[in-house]
Amino acid sequence: MKSAALIVAAGRGSRLGAEIPKQYIPLDGRSALRRSVELFLGVPGVTRVLVVIHADDRALYEDAMLGLVDPKLVPPVLGGETRAASVLAGLDALASDAPDNVLIHDAARPFMPANVISEVIDALTQAEGACAALPVVDALWSARDAVAETSVPRHNLWRAQTPQGFRFGSILKAHRGHDGSGADDVAVAREAGMEVRFVPGAEAGYKITTADDLARAISDAERLRTSRAPT
């Protein structure tokens, strides 16, 4: 079965407060977007990689992809006002030569292990949707003005990551009927009545959101480079 990777990179990353969107910030020489693209290009079963970018970021995209030549990487498409709109733009672009499955991934998660991606693909043989996720292990509390009020049971609670994989026709139909408010693609799929299974994610698949996350990502990129250097 053919699986396409749809990498969402149209966000502004305003919470980080950087001069350029976080997906283009160098992490030891290669941006999060470049690393995410290379990651999916190397996963068996992924036959196409498409990036959704912001209309203002074409030059940043071209610079990030400089020197990367792979027939599986197709030209980017422009995203919309919301994440859901950007995903739909990518899905519509893939529809003319529809894959069996699509893996939707945040560009700001550059270190997700390849084996997790493969497990998401494998899970799609049993369900319409599959999502890398981690069970919640910390105690949870609801609070008012930072004052603890009520303990929230963590049993059966999961932290969703990406990739979130789906049978292509099902998720395309779900997005076309969605109002664009979904927090992620699992929300869109569940609203449409699709079954989504969680597969074990990885702490390494964290999303770069804050300055601390960025510092961690730069450190992780440096560590990966030195660990692979000849001795």
DRENTI-471770 format. One record per residue (C-alpha): residue number from 1; x, y, z. Coordinates in steps of 0.02 Angstrom, whole numbers. Each point is the difference from the previous one (the first is absolute). Layout:
N
{zami NUM, {X, Y, Z}} ...
This chain:
231
{zami 1, {0, 0, 0}} {zami 2, {58, 175, -40}} {zami 3, {17, 127, 140}} {zami 4, {26, 186, -27}} {zami 5, {72, 114, 133}} {zami 6, {-82, 170, 19}} {zami 7, {112, 115, 101}} {zami 8, {-88, 153, 70}} {zami 9, {117, 151, 3}} {zami 10, {-116, 149, -28}} {zami 11, {-6, 59, 181}} {zami 12, {77, 160, 67}} {zami 13, {66, -70, 166}} {zami 14, {-47, 161, 90}} {zami 15, {20, -75, 174}} {zami 16, {186, -21, -30}} {zami 17, {23, 184, -43}} {zami 18, {140, -32, -127}} {zami 19, {39, 107, -151}} {zami 20, {-46, -140, -121}} {zami 21, {-125, -143, 18}} {zami 22, {69, -135, 114}} {zami 23, {-2, -135, -135}} {zami 24, {137, 96, -93}} {zami 25, {116, 37, 146}} {zami 26, {166, -93, -21}} {zami 27, {25, -147, 117}} {zami 28, {187, -34, -14}} {zami 29, {-5, 46, -184}} {zami 30, {-166, -76, -56}} {zami 31, {-171, 68, 40}} {zami 32, {-140, -98, 82}} {zami 33, {-91, -2, -167}} {zami 34, {150, -68, -94}} {zami 35, {26, -134, 132}} {zami 36, {-185, -49, -5}} {zami 37, {3, -14, -189}} {zami 38, {157, -106, 1}} {zami 39, {-74, -109, 137}} {zami 40, {-153, -46, -103}} {zami 41, {98, -20, -161}} {zami 42, {96, -139, 87}} {zami 43, {-150, -97, 67}} {zami 44, {-43, -158, -100}} {zami 45, {-174, 9, -73}} {zami 46, {-2, 190, -15}} {zami 47, {-12, 33, -186}} {zami 48, {-31, 188, -1}} {zami 49, {39, 147, 114}} {zami 50, {-97, 164, -15}} {zami 51, {28, 155, 106}} {zami 52, {-133, 131, 33}} {zami 53, {79, 172, 22}} {zami 54, {-56, 178, 36}} {zami 55, {-14, 116, -150}} {zami 56, {136, 112, 74}} {zami 57, {125, -142, 25}} {zami 58, {43, -60, -175}} {zami 59, {176, 71, 8}} {zami 60, {26, -77, 172}} {zami 61, {-63, -167, -66}} {zami 62, {115, 3, -151}} {zami 63, {148, 41, 111}} {zami 64, {-45, -139, 123}} {zami 65, {-12, -130, -140}} {zami 66, {156, 58, -92}} {zami 67, {96, -149, -69}} {zami 68, {-133, -127, 46}} {zami 69, {-44, -95, -158}} {zami 70, {-121, -146, 15}} {zami 71, {-139, -45, -121}} {zami 72, {-114, -38, 147}} {zami 73, {5, 183, 56}} {zami 74, {-130, 95, -101}} {zami 75, {-21, 190, -13}} {zami 76, {-79, 82, 152}} {zami 77, {-176, 70, 9}} {zami 78, {-63, 154, 91}} {zami 79, {-96, -19, 162}} {zami 80, {-151, 89, 69}} {zami 81, {-49, 107, 149}} {zami 82, {-12, -147, 121}} {zami 83, {93, -163, 21}} {zami 84, {-152, -96, -60}} {zami 85, {-11, 109, -156}} {zami 86, {184, -32, -35}} {zami 87, {-23, -188, 18}} {zami 88, {-148, 5, -118}} {zami 89, {103, 95, -128}} {zami 90, {130, -138, 9}} {zami 91, {-128, -138, -12}} {zami 92, {-81, 82, -151}} {zami 93, {171, 10, -84}} {zami 94, {28, -186, 28}} {zami 95, {-173, -50, -61}} {zami 96, {40, 0, -186}} {zami 97, {114, -150, 27}} {zami 98, {-70, -59, 165}} {zami 99, {106, -110, 113}} {zami 100, {-76, -139, 104}} {zami 101, {53, 84, 163}} {zami 102, {57, 172, 53}} {zami 103, {112, 41, 148}} {zami 104, {-29, 177, 65}} {zami 105, {148, 68, 97}} {zami 106, {49, 163, 84}} {zami 107, {161, 71, -72}} {zami 108, {48, 54, 177}} {zami 109, {19, -182, 55}} {zami 110, {165, -41, -88}} {zami 111, {62, -142, 111}} {zami 112, {-142, -126, -2}} {zami 113, {82, -172, -18}} {zami 114, {-27, -84, -168}} {zami 115, {-62, -160, 81}} {zami 116, {-147, 96, 76}} {zami 117, {-48, 62, -173}} {zami 118, {7, -179, -65}} {zami 119, {-112, -57, 142}} {zami 120, {-129, 132, -44}} {zami 121, {1, -64, -179}} {zami 122, {-19, -179, 59}} {zami 123, {-148, 46, 112}} {zami 124, {-95, 63, -153}} {zami 125, {-24, -180, -56}} {zami 126, {-119, -20, 147}} {zami 127, {-79, 173, 21}} {zami 128, {-47, 154, -102}} {zami 129, {114, 107, 106}} {zami 130, {153, -18, 110}} {zami 131, {94, 126, 107}} {zami 132, {166, -1, 89}} {zami 133, {-38, 39, 182}} {zami 134, {66, -15, 178}} {zami 135, {-104, -47, 152}} {zami 136, {-14, 135, 132}} {zami 137, {102, -51, 153}} {zami 138, {2, 159, 105}} {zami 139, {-135, 46, 124}} {zami 140, {-129, 116, -78}} {zami 141, {-93, 142, 85}} {zami 142, {-125, 130, -52}} {zami 143, {37, 170, 76}} {zami 144, {-68, 176, 16}} {zami 145, {126, 143, -1}} {zami 146, {139, -128, 22}} {zami 147, {-80, -72, 157}} {zami 148, {-32, -187, -4}} {zami 149, {-184, -47, 10}} {zami 150, {-41, -173, -65}} {zami 151, {106, -152, -40}} {zami 152, {-31, -65, -176}} {zami 153, {16, -188, -26}} {zami 154, {138, -37, -125}} {zami 155, {-60, -176, -40}} {zami 156, {-22, -19, -189}} {zami 157, {69, 175, -36}} {zami 158, {128, 18, -140}} {zami 159, {110, 139, -68}} {zami 160, {-23, 3, -188}} {zami 161, {154, 25, -109}} {zami 162, {26, -12, -187}} {zami 163, {4, -83, -122}} {zami 164, {-186, -29, -2}} {zami 165, {-37, -123, -139}} {zami 166, {-161, -35, -91}} {zami 167, {-73, -89, -148}} {zami 168, {6, 137, -128}} {zami 169, {-178, 0, -65}} {zami 170, {-73, -1, 176}} {zami 171, {100, 147, 67}} {zami 172, {-23, 102, -159}} {zami 173, {-189, -19, 16}} {zami 174, {10, 42, 186}} {zami 175, {99, 160, -30}} {zami 176, {-113, 56, -142}} {zami 177, {-148, -12, 120}} {zami 178, {90, 82, 147}} {zami 179, {-20, 180, 59}} {zami 180, {186, 24, 28}} {zami 181, {-4, 11, 190}} {zami 182, {79, -169, 41}} {zami 183, {155, 4, 109}} {zami 184, {79, -139, -102}} {zami 185, {-44, -129, -132}} {zami 186, {-57, -128, 127}} {zami 187, {-134, 124, 51}} {zami 188, {-54, 18, -182}} {zami 189, {-3, -188, -23}} {zami 190, {-98, -35, 159}} {zami 191, {-128, 133, -44}} {zami 192, {-28, -95, -162}} {zami 193, {-22, -164, 94}} {zami 194, {168, -76, -47}} {zami 195, {87, -124, 115}} {zami 196, {173, 59, 53}} {zami 197, {123, -111, 91}} {zami 198, {146, 61, 103}} {zami 199, {171, -77, -25}} {zami 200, {146, 30, 119}} {zami 201, {84, 165, -38}} {zami 202, {167, 63, 65}} {zami 203, {59, 139, 113}} {zami 204, {123, 42, -138}} {zami 205, {-150, 50, -106}} {zami 206, {-31, 159, 100}} {zami 207, {-62, 156, -89}} {zami 208, {106, 157, -2}} {zami 209, {-114, 132, 77}} {zami 210, {96, 100, 130}} {zami 211, {176, 71, 16}} {zami 212, {43, -146, 114}} {zami 213, {-59, -122, -133}} {zami 214, {109, 87, -128}} {zami 215, {153, -10, 113}} {zami 216, {-36, -185, 26}} {zami 217, {-17, -28, -188}} {zami 218, {166, 86, -37}} {zami 219, {83, -106, 134}} {zami 220, {-80, -160, -67}} {zami 221, {56, 41, -178}} {zami 222, {179, 28, 58}} {zami 223, {-4, -162, 100}} {zami 224, {-64, -98, -150}} {zami 225, {138, 70, -109}} {zami 226, {139, -41, 121}} {zami 227, {-69, -174, 35}} {zami 228, {8, -40, -186}} {zami 229, {173, 73, -27}} {zami 230, {139, -125, -40}} {zami 231, {109, -47, 147}} 
